[in-house]
Structure formats: C-alpha cells, structure tokens
Amino acid sequence: MRFMMMYKPGREERGPPSAEHIAAMNAFIEEGFRSGVLLLSEGLQPSARGAKVRLTNGETTVTDGPFAEAKEIVGGFAIVNASSRADAIEIAKRFLRVAGEGVTEVRQLFEQSDFAAA
C-alpha cells in the first residue's frame, strides 16, 4: 500500500536547517530509499514563495503567500510503501523523531485496483 505523508512543522519557517539536521534527515531518507519504503520525498520552500489558486462558483482567484496559518502549512511530503496503515504510522513517528516538532498527516493513496469493477 502506498501512503502520502504531509509534514506540517510545529514552528514558524525560519530559513534553512542546520548542517546537523540536514545530515540526520539525509541519513533517514537514504535508509528509506535503500529499504524500498520511501518512494519520493521533497521539502517545500517557504509559503512566501507560494500561491493558493481557488475556484469558487466558476471564478478563479489567486492569493500570493505567505499564508496566515503557519501551523497548517505543509513543509514537505513523502510517498511511502507500507504493509499497512499501522506500519505507515510507525514510519511517520520515526520521521518526526528526525524532523522535530510538528504533525505528519498520513493518507492512503488510491490504487488502480480500488477502481476495478466489482
């Protein structure tokens, strides 16, 4: 099963992480790729460089960042391959021990077989 994990830091964006934090995260990511659990992982640039595009009642609006609710901003994401939801949650717990304070939302991805005719 594949899961998307979206990380929301528990602190405001303050620029690049320390060399030690980068080394720890790189080691975690390398181990994940080597084991086949981690399929894709990326960090996101600050929300000040982003935009929200919204469609409401046929009208499109664009709002440039930064965005007000820092606790809701996704700082990075990963796609992992896990044997179960419980296994994906354990991966998220290990990630948070490396990443630091924050929240990781774990969501299972639809697979082609989910749409097969019953």
N, C-alpha and C positions, 0 to 999 in steps of 0.2 A: 504494500500500500504506500502511496505517496502522500506526503503532508507538506503544506506550506506553513512556515513559521515566520511570523512577523514580529519583530522586536521593537518595542517602544521603550526607549531609555527612561530611567527614573530620575533623570536630571536634565537640565537645560543643555542645549547644544553649546559647547564651549571651545570649539576648534578641534584640531587633530588630537588623537590619543597619544599617550606616552609610548616610548620605544618598548618598554617592558610589556605594556598592554598589547601592543601590536604583535610582539613575539609570542605571547601566550595565545592570542587569537589565531595567529598563523599556525601554531602547533596544533591547536584544536581543529582547525579547518583541514590541515594536511592529513591528520588522522582520520577525519570523517571521509575525505575523498578516498584514501587508501583502503578503508574498510568497505567502501561501496555504499555507505549510509548517506553521505552527503552528495547530492546530485548537482546543486547550484547554490551559491551563496554570494550575496553582494551587500555592501553597505551603501547607504544613501547619503547624498550631500545634504547640507542644511536646507531647511524648508524655505529660507530666504531666497534660494535659487529656484524654487519650485512654483507651481501654479495649480490651482484647482479649476477644473472645467466641469461645469454643471449644465444639465439640460432639464428645464422645468417648463411644462406647458408649451413645448415646442420652441422655447427660447434658450439660447446658449449664452452663458456668462462665464467669464474667466476672471479669477481672483488670484493676483500675484501673492506669493509668500512675503514675509514669514507668516505663519499661521498662529493664531492666538493660543490654542490649547496645546501647549508643549507636551503634556502627558499623553496626548492622542497621536502624536507624530510618529510615524514608522521610521525607525533609524536604519533598518536593514531587514533582509529577508533571506530565507533559505528554503530549498526544496529538499526534503529528505525521503529516504526509502526506509520504512519501518515495518515490522511484522504486525503491529497492532497500534491502536490509539495509545495504550498504556506505554508501549515502547517509545512512541513519538514524544510523549510527555516526559519520559526519562531523558531523552536526548535534549529536550528544551531545558530541563533542570540543569544538565551538565553545561549547556551553553551559557545559562545565566550565571553559573559559578565563574565562568571566564569573563563574560561581558560585564558583569556587575549589576547593580540595581536596575530594575525595570520589569517589564511584562513581556512575555512571549505568547502570542496568540497562536494556537495550533489548530489548523483546519485541514481536514482530509480533502484531497483533490478527487474530482470525478475521474473515473477510468472509463475507457470505451465500453467495457463490459457492463457498466451501470446503465447504459442506454440500449442494450441489446433487447430485442423483442422478447417479451415473456411468454 
